[in-house]
């Protein structure tokens, strides 16, 4: 139960003792030695007093991902460029019994072509500057980001009271702050040499970074909502928000600043999605009172098992293999026209989400409410001109009739 681990020498060693590291994962978890080494280095950063490490722990560019870290100083390097990245789960008012996966995939392929109104107005309504990257709003981005239509596989006790229906359909959206976050990160790194020492939150530079950070977190949340709006428009459906949980941010606490680096930031009783891969189950959980022991953090997903470069030697060596990667055991379809991304985001690149959830439950951090299977996963489509050209081909079966159709 949250055992402390020791630490070794590090070039970032500070004068005081290393921070306490609490591990919230079992011996069954797949944890790379490189991630543990990075964890040790993070424990020696200035101002850091406590770290919670989760079952999805894996190596990252500026430290291990899958951690919550308490510090008296701000560490922008740990948060990185995708400030505010998170997961949002939405319910659709569409019944599972009418689902036609191929048709749903055809419609979701045009997700980012759906009109969402004046982006500047959307930003202003959210209390953000109208000129804060309006052109990027409602876009998913690359890497492990996605918009996925899901259905309930198993519903645990308490799942229905949380608003889940095993005959319903859901959208899980994973995305972040896109260009605003990247701009803040680039400007911060350029302006401050020796950033590994962190920033004084009471200084002008620290306050400025926090203000920019807060705008990015709000922008990312709005972005996920607008991605879901676009998906609902494509499917001719209405939606409702079930959970919106960020996992790449800083939150103020009575003890300092908690940095969530690839870790979902939750409060007791809060619902949170834990994502699988496009060919494995995701989960909806509720945070327990025990989450205070882990600095209010839990895993946000399975976590990578193999890095992107390694995946190119493991799967998708020919076209046939890549096409197989776009299907899953439930008949689900992945929309991803980037061949490299298909390989890098294959299901085998990720850990077992069930094991992650099991470890978190064993530690008393969560209670599982439901597992959800992936039906259509949107990652990256060909450009809009090519989509439109395909749509206008003579043999294309156009959608006729009025009102909402079966999808």
C-alpha positions in Angstrom: 0.0 0.0 0.0 2.0 3.0 -1.3 5.4 1.7 -0.3 8.3 4.2 -0.3 11.3 3.3 -2.5 14.9 4.3 -2.1 16.9 6.6 -4.3 20.4 6.7 -5.8 22.8 9.4 -7.0 21.7 11.9 -9.6 23.1 15.0 -11.4 20.0 16.9 -10.1 20.7 16.0 -6.4 19.7 18.9 -4.0 20.9 19.7 -0.6 18.0 18.2 1.3 16.9 14.5 1.3 15.1 13.1 -1.7 11.3 13.2 -1.7 9.2 10.3 -0.5 8.1 8.1 -3.4 4.8 6.2 -2.8 4.2 3.4 -5.3 0.6 2.6 -6.0 1.1 -0.5 -8.1 1.7 -4.2 -7.6 4.5 -6.5 -8.6 2.3 -7.5 -11.5 2.6 -4.1 -13.1 4.9 -3.7 -16.1 7.3 -1.0 -15.0 10.5 -0.2 -16.9 13.7 0.4 -15.0 14.2 3.6 -17.0 10.9 4.9 -15.5 12.1 4.1 -12.0 15.4 5.9 -12.6 13.5 9.0 -13.8 11.3 8.7 -10.7 14.4 8.8 -8.5 15.7 11.9 -10.4 12.4 13.6 -10.0 12.5 13.0 -6.2 15.6 15.2 -6.1 14.2 18.2 -7.9 14.2 21.4 -5.9 11.1 21.8 -3.7 9.8 18.3 -4.3 8.6 16.6 -1.1 6.3 13.7 -2.2 5.6 11.7 -5.3 2.8 9.2 -6.1 3.6 6.7 -8.9 0.8 4.8 -10.6 0.5 1.5 -12.5 0.7 3.2 -15.9 4.2 4.6 -15.0 6.5 4.8 -18.0 9.5 6.9 -19.2 9.0 10.4 -20.6 11.1 13.1 -22.1 11.4 15.2 -19.0 10.7 12.6 -16.3 8.4 9.6 -15.8 4.8 9.9 -16.8 2.0 8.4 -14.6 2.9 10.4 -11.4 1.5 13.1 -9.1 4.3 15.2 -7.6 4.0 17.7 -4.7 6.4 20.6 -4.8 6.9 24.1 -3.3 8.3 25.2 -6.7 6.7 25.0 -10.1 8.3 22.6 -12.6 7.0 23.5 -16.2 9.3 20.8 -17.7 7.3 18.1 -16.0 4.0 19.3 -17.4 5.5 19.7 -20.9 3.8 21.2 -23.9 0.4 19.6 -23.8 -0.8 21.6 -20.8 -4.3 20.6 -19.7 -4.5 17.4 -21.7 -7.2 15.1 -20.4 -10.1 12.7 -21.0 -13.8 13.6 -21.3 -16.6 11.0 -21.5 -19.9 11.9 -23.0 -23.2 10.0 -23.3 -24.9 10.0 -26.7 -28.7 9.8 -27.2 -28.3 7.0 -29.6 -29.3 3.3 -28.9 -26.7 0.6 -29.3 -29.3 -1.7 -31.0 -29.4 0.5 -34.0 -25.7 0.9 -34.4 -24.2 0.2 -37.8 -20.4 0.4 -37.2 -19.4 0.9 -40.9 -21.9 3.8 -41.3 -20.9 5.4 -38.0 -17.2 5.2 -39.1 -18.1 6.8 -42.4 -19.7 9.7 -40.6 -17.0 10.1 -38.0 -14.4 10.2 -40.7 -15.8 13.7 -41.4 -15.6 14.7 -37.7 -13.3 17.7 -38.1 -15.3 19.0 -41.1 -18.3 19.7 -38.9 -19.2 23.4 -38.3 -19.1 24.5 -34.7 -19.9 28.2 -35.2 -17.6 31.2 -34.6 -14.6 29.9 -32.7 -13.8 33.3 -31.3 -17.3 33.4 -29.7 -16.8 30.0 -28.2 -13.5 31.1 -26.6 -15.1 34.3 -25.3 -18.0 32.3 -23.8 -15.4 30.2 -21.9 -13.7 33.3 -20.5 -10.7 33.0 -22.9 -9.2 35.5 -25.4 -11.1 35.3 -28.7 -7.8 35.2 -30.5 -6.3 32.2 -28.6 -5.8 29.8 -31.4 -9.4 29.7 -32.7 -8.3 27.8 -35.8 -7.2 24.8 -33.7 -10.4 24.5 -31.6 -12.2 21.2 -32.0 -9.2 19.4 -33.4 -7.7 16.2 -31.9 -4.0 16.4 -32.8 -1.6 13.5 -33.1 0.1 11.0 -30.9 -2.2 9.1 -28.6 -5.1 11.5 -28.9 -8.5 10.3 -30.2 -12.2 10.5 -30.2 -13.8 7.1 -29.7 -17.4 5.8 -29.8 -17.8 3.1 -27.1 -20.4 0.8 -25.7 -20.7 -0.7 -22.2 -19.1 -4.2 -22.0 -19.7 -4.8 -18.2 -21.7 -2.7 -15.8 -20.7 -3.0 -12.1 -22.9 -2.1 -9.1 -23.2 1.7 -9.0 -22.7 2.1 -12.8 -26.3 2.9 -13.5 -26.5 5.4 -10.7 -23.5 7.1 -12.4 -25.7 7.5 -15.5 -24.5 4.6 -17.5 -26.7 2.3 -19.6 -25.6 -0.9 -21.1 -27.8 -0.2 -24.2 -26.4 3.3 -24.8 -23.4 4.7 -26.7 -20.7 6.9 -25.5 -17.8 9.2 -26.7 -14.4 9.2 -25.0 -12.3 12.2 -26.1 -8.6 12.5 -25.4 -6.9 15.7 -26.4 -5.2 18.8 -24.9 -4.2 22.4 -25.5 -2.7 21.9 -29.0 -0.8 25.0 -30.2 -1.5 27.2 -27.1 0.2 24.7 -24.9 3.1 24.2 -27.3 3.6 28.0 -27.5 3.6 28.4 -23.7 6.1 25.6 -23.3 8.4 26.9 -26.0 8.4 30.5 -24.7 9.1 29.2 -21.1 12.0 27.1 -22.2 13.5 29.9 -24.3 13.1 32.5 -21.6 14.4 30.6 -18.7 17.7 28.8 -18.7 18.3 26.2 -16.0 14.6 25.4 -15.9 15.3 22.1 -14.2 15.5 24.1 -10.9 11.9 25.1 -11.4 10.2 28.5 -10.9 9.3 30.3 -7.7 5.5 30.5 -7.7 5.7 33.9 -5.9 7.9 35.4 -8.6 6.6 37.4 -11.6 7.8 34.6 -13.9 6.1 31.9 -11.8 2.9 33.9 -11.7 3.0 34.5 -15.4 3.5 30.8 -16.2 0.6 29.8 -13.9 -1.7 32.3 -15.6 -0.7 30.9 -19.0 -1.1 27.4 -17.7 -4.6 28.1 -16.4 -5.6 29.4 -19.8 -4.3 26.3 -21.5 -6.2 24.0 -19.1 -9.4 25.9 -19.9 -8.7 25.8 -23.6 -8.0 22.1 -23.6 -11.3 21.4 -21.8 -13.2 23.5 -24.3 -11.4 21.7 -27.1 -12.5 18.3 -25.9 -16.1 19.5 -25.6 -16.0 20.9 -29.2 -14.5 17.7 -30.5 -17.5 15.8 -29.0 -19.9 18.4 -30.4 -18.4 17.7 -33.9 -18.7 14.0 -33.4 -22.3 14.3 -32.3 -23.1 16.5 -35.3 -21.5 13.9 -37.6 -23.7 11.2 -35.9 -26.8 13.4 -35.8 -27.0 13.0 -32.1 -27.2 15.0 -28.8 -24.7 14.5 -26.0 -24.3 15.0 -22.3 -21.1 15.3 -20.3 -20.3 12.5 -17.8 -16.7 13.3 -16.8 -14.0 15.8 -17.8 -10.7 14.9 -16.1 -7.4 16.6 -17.0 -4.1 14.7 -16.5 -1.4 17.1 -17.4 -1.5 20.2 -15.2 -0.6 21.8 -11.8 -3.1 22.3 -9.0 -2.6 24.4 -5.9 -3.0 22.7 -2.6 -2.6 23.6 1.1 0.8 21.8 1.0 2.1 23.3 -2.3 1.6 22.6 -6.0 0.6 19.2 -7.2 2.0 18.4 -10.6 0.0 15.8 -12.5 2.2 14.3 -15.2 0.1 11.8 -17.1 -2.0 11.3 -14.0 -5.7 12.0 -13.7 -6.5 14.7 -11.1 -9.5 13.7 -9.1 -11.4 14.4 -5.9 -13.2 11.7 -3.8 -16.5 10.8 -5.5 -15.5 12.1 -8.9 -16.0 10.0 -12.0 -13.0 9.4 -14.2 -12.3 7.5 -17.4 -9.2 5.3 -17.6 -8.5 4.7 -21.3 -7.5 1.5 -22.9 -6.2 1.2 -26.5 -8.3 1.1 -29.7 -8.4 -2.7 -29.3 -8.8 -3.0 -25.5 -11.4 -2.0 -22.9 -11.5 1.4 -21.3 -13.0 1.9 -17.8 -15.1 4.4 -15.9 -14.2 4.6 -12.2 -15.1 6.7 -9.2 -12.4 8.0 -7.0 -12.6 6.9 -3.4 -11.8 8.8 -0.2 -8.4 7.1 -0.2 -7.3 9.1 -3.2 -6.1 11.8 -0.8 -3.1 9.4 -0.1 -2.1 9.6 -3.7 -2.1 13.5 -3.9 -5.5 13.3 -5.6 -4.1 11.4 -8.6 -4.9 8.1 -10.4 -3.9 6.5 -13.7 -5.5 8.1 -16.7 -4.9 5.2 -19.0 -3.0 2.0 -19.6 0.4 3.7 -20.2 2.9 2.8 -22.9 4.6 -0.6 -22.8 6.8 0.0 -25.8 8.0 3.3 -27.2 7.1 4.5 -30.7 10.4 3.6 -32.4 10.3 0.1 -31.0 6.8 -0.5 -32.4 8.0 -0.1 -36.0 9.9 -3.3 -35.6 7.2 -5.3 -33.9 3.9 -4.8 -35.9 2.5 -3.5 -39.2 5.4 -4.6 -41.4 3.1 -4.7 -44.5 -0.2 -3.3 -45.7 -2.1 -6.4 -44.6 -0.8 -6.3 -41.1 -1.6 -2.5 -40.9 -5.1 -3.1 -42.1 -5.6 -5.7 -39.4 -4.5 -3.2 -36.8 -7.4 -1.0 -37.8 -9.9 -3.6 -36.6 -10.5 -5.0 -33.1 -12.1 -8.1 -31.5 -15.5 -6.4 -31.2 -15.7 -5.5 -34.9 -14.6 -2.0 -34.1 -12.9 0.3 -36.7 -10.0 2.7 -36.3 -9.9 5.7 -38.6 -6.2 6.6 -39.0 -4.7 7.4 -42.4 -1.2 7.9 -41.0 0.6 4.6 -41.5 3.3 5.4 -38.9 0.6 6.3 -36.3 -1.3 3.1 -37.0 1.9 1.1 -36.0 2.9 3.4 -33.1 -0.6 3.3 -31.5 -1.2 -0.4 -31.9 -2.9 -2.1 -29.0 0.3 -4.0 -28.2 2.1 -0.7 -27.5 0.1 -0.4 -24.3 -0.1 -2.1 -20.9 -3.1 -4.1 -19.7 -5.7 -1.5 -18.6 -7.5 -4.2 -16.5 -4.3 -4.7 -14.5 -4.0 -0.9 -14.0 -7.5 -0.7 -12.7 -7.1 -3.7 -10.5 -4.0 -2.2 -8.9 -5.7 1.1 -8.2 -8.7 -0.7 -6.7 -6.4 -2.8 -4.5 -4.7 0.4 -3.3 -8.2 1.7 -2.3 -8.0 4.7 -4.7 -11.0 3.9 -6.9 -14.0 1.7 -7.5 -14.7 0.4 -11.0 -18.1 1.2 -12.4 -18.0 -0.1 -16.0 -15.8 -1.3 -18.8 -16.4 0.0 -22.3 -15.4 -1.5 -25.6 -14.2 0.5 -28.5 -16.4 0.6 -31.6 -15.1 3.5 -33.8 -11.8 5.3 -33.0 -11.1 8.5 -34.8 -7.4 9.5 -34.8 -6.5 11.0 -38.2 -8.3 11.2 -41.5 -7.1 12.2 -44.9 -7.4 15.9 -45.8 -10.9 17.3 -46.4 -10.5 17.7 -50.1 -9.8 14.0 -50.5 -12.7 13.1 -48.2 -15.0 15.3 -50.3 -13.8 13.8 -53.5 -14.5 10.3 -52.2 -18.0 11.4 -51.1 -18.9 12.6 -54.6 -17.9 9.4 -56.4 -20.9 8.1 -58.5 -21.0 4.7 -56.7 -21.2 6.3 -53.3 -24.5 5.5 -51.5 -25.8 8.8 -50.5 -27.8 9.3 -47.4 -31.5 10.0 -48.2 -34.5 10.9 -46.3 -35.2 13.5 -43.7 -34.5 13.8 -40.0 -32.2 11.4 -38.0 -31.3 8.2 -39.7 -30.0 4.9 -38.5 -26.3 5.3 -38.2 
